[in-house]
Amino acid sequence: MKRLLSVLLIVVTVLSLFTALNINSSADLVPSNYLQLNSGKSVSTQITYENQKSYLKINLPSAGEVSFTITNANNHSQNVTAYIKLYDELFSREYLDRSVESIGVPNTLKINKYLYSGIYFLEISSEETPDYYYNVSVKANHTAADANVTSDIENPSGAILVQDNKEYTGMISEDTHFCYYKFVVPTSAKVILTVYQKAPLVFCYMKYNAQDELSRDQIDSPGGTINIDLTAGTYFLRFGGNGLFYTTEPCLFNFKLTFKINVKTPTGIRCSSRATTAEKVSWNKASGASGYQVQISNNTGNKWDKWFLTSSNSYTFKSLTAGGKYKFRVRAYKTYNGKKYFSAWSSTLVSPAKPATVKIKAVTSPKKGLIKTNWAKAGGMCTGYQILYGRNKSFTSIAASKKLAGQSNTAYTGKNFTKGRIYYVKVRAYTALGGNYYYGAWSAAKVVKSK
């Protein structure tokens, strides 16, 4: 009984000593040198008869790739093997177990490990007792993942929120099966995933419950682009796991999501009214559109001259040339995060402005049955004129009508009019397009008596 009490007293004393010295892990008991990251310099440790095991302490400030260059610098003829192990701070997890043999010539091992931030120990040892000393040198470089990459992202509850068109550096660590990212699609969109990585990478899109997979795919090194159409909502993007051909290995990867918002193309583009220097173009509303971009061309070649923005489903183009032929088209857009996303262009509407009003200079009857009409050339553009002869001033009884092609033809003599009868004459310009005639306003009517 006394022996048991003595043992318990020793245990309590040792525990008290640990508490007083703030010794809280196996790491505190390990004599070691610091291995500086990204210094460009190697740290050497010497393996001797007296010292067959040593440690290098690594303070990893953030998650990322640690690239080790380990050289067994033995220059003796005897074969010696340096054994390399990497542990966490508590020596509860082993991340590396490799060896570097050497006979007379230095031999180097290069290996990458993907670790979360924390304290790590690199153990260098020899299983055989060397007859002489030899050196093992170690150099380490650190390539960081994003600052918020921690072990929390291995579960949906710790998923990192991803923004549109922003690049992220993620990591599949030595322990990770999956890592999760979360994103919000504001409206129906094509989501474009662009990935760059050093090893095959499996990923999948998941619904917000993080249970149902929408799609699973894999991208081989050095990367690629995958598209998926998604409706408005919150989704998870999960990296890691098994694919059809690959199992994801630990690695760093860069990725970004780009939202190409789906916008419906406007339909039913048409001219709803026209004037000599203006034309109102309308179209059917596109569901969910924030606004529209309209364009105009003078109908020569494929160049589109001007564009305008409007929130309405119509737009009045001004400062047009009377009778001129124009092309119009429209596309819808949605605004997201200050950026406009456009639909495809509508079909092209080809439509003229209204021709200018013609002014009659003179109407005479030079000979029996003839009526000659002269008018001023229409301003702007037109493709011809229409001359109308009425038996009364209201033109409810038409005696004759004539279309005369050519903008420069500004006179016409009609025939076969009744002698001594009063006729009323008026003229208007027209633009012919696609088998249709688009007319200007009638001139003021002139009265003439036929000889």
Residue, then its C-alpha position, 0 to 999 in steps of 0.5 A: m500500500k505504501r508503494l502504491l501511495s509513493v507511485l501516485l505521489i510521483v505521478v502527481t508531482v510530475l503532472s504538477l511540473f508539466t503544468a508549471l512549465n506549460i508543457n502541453s504536448s510531445a512537441d515541447l519535449v523534442p529538442s529541435n532546430y527551426l526550418q525556415l520556409n522560403s529562405g532559400k537556405s538549407v538546414s543541415t543535421q548530422i547523423t553520428y554514432e551518438n546522435q542517430k535521430s534529430y528533429l527540425k521544427i516547422n511553423l506553418p503560418s497558413a495552409g498550403e503546399v510545402s516543398f521539401t528538398i532533402t539531401n543525404a550528403n554521405n561522401h563515404s563508400q559505405n551505403v547509408t540510409a536516412y529515414i525521413k518522417l513528418y509529424d504533427e505537433l502532438f506526434s499523433r499523425e504521420y504525414l511522411d515516411r520516406s528514405v534517402e540512400s547514398i553511397g559516396v555521392p549525395n542523393t536528393l529527395k524532393i517531395n510535396k506535402y499539403l498541410y494546414s497551418g500549425i507546428y510540424f516536426l521533420e524527423i531525420s534518423s538512421e536505423e543502423t549505427p554509422d561508423y562515421y558521421y554524415n550530413v542531411s540537409v533540408k530546404a523547404n518552400h511554402t506556397a500558400a492557399d487562401a488564408n481562410v482555408t482550414s480543416d473547417i472546409e472539409n464539411p459543408s458547415g465550414a464552406i467558403l463563400v465564393q464570389d463571381n469572377k474572383e480567383y481562389t486558391g484551394m487545397i486538398s490536404e493530406d487528410t482531406h476527402f472533400c473540401y466545400y465552397k458555397f456560392v449564390v446564383p442570383t438568377s438563371a445563369k450559365v456557371i463557368l468553372t475554370v480550374y488550374q491544378k497540378a493533379p487530376l481533380v474531381f469535383c461536383y455541384m451540389k444542391y444547398n442541402a449538400q446531399d444531392e449531386l447535380s453533376r460530377d466531373q473531373i479535370d486533368s492537369p493542368g486544368g480546364t473549363i466546365n459549364i453548367d446551367l443553374t437556376a437562382g439559388t444557393y449551391f455547393l461546389r465540392f472538390g475531392g473524392n473519386g471520379l470515373f477515372y481518377t481519385t483526387e490526390p492532395c494538391l493545390f488548385n486555383f479556380k474561379l466561378t464566372f456567372k454568365i447570366n441567362v437573359k431571354t432574347p427580345t422578340g417581335i421587333r417592329c416599327s410602331s410609328r415613323a416620322t420624317t426624321a424619327e422612328k419608334v421601334s418596339w418589341n415584346k418584353a423579355s422576362g426578367a430583363s433590367g433593360y435593353q440595348v438598341q442599335i441602328s445602322n444606315n443599312t449600308g454594309n454590316k456596320w452598326d452606327k450607334w447604340f442606346l440603352t432604355s428600360s422601356n420596350s420601345y425606343t424612338f430614334k431621332s435625327l434620321t434622314a427623311g425616307g432613309k432606310y435603316k436597320f434596327r436590332v435590340r437585345a435585353y440585359k440583366t444587371y448583376n453586381g454592377k455588370k450588365y449581362f446581355s442576351a443574343w440580338s433580336s432579328t434585324l428590322v429593316s425599316p425606312a423613315k417617312p419620306a419628306t412632304v412634296k411641294i407642287k410647283a405647278v399643274t397645267s393642261p398644255k393640250k387636250g386631255l393632258i395634265k402636266t404636274n411639276w413638283a420640287k424634289a423631295g428632301g432627304m431620300c425616296t425611291g419615287y413619287q405617287i401622283l393622284y388625280g381626284r374628281n373632287k377636292s376630298f378625293t373620294s372619286i379618283a380619276a387616275s393614279k400614277k407611281l413614278a420611280g426615281q427621286s429626281n423625276t419631278a414632272y409628269t404628264g397624265k393623259n386621257f382626261t375629260k375636256g373641260r372637267i375640273y381635277y384636283v392633283k396631289v403628290r407624295a414621295y415613297t420609299a420602296l423596301g422589300g416589296n412594300y411602299y412607305y409613303g410621305a404625306w400628301s402635298a397640298a392639292k392643286v386645281v386644274k381644268s383639262k383642255 
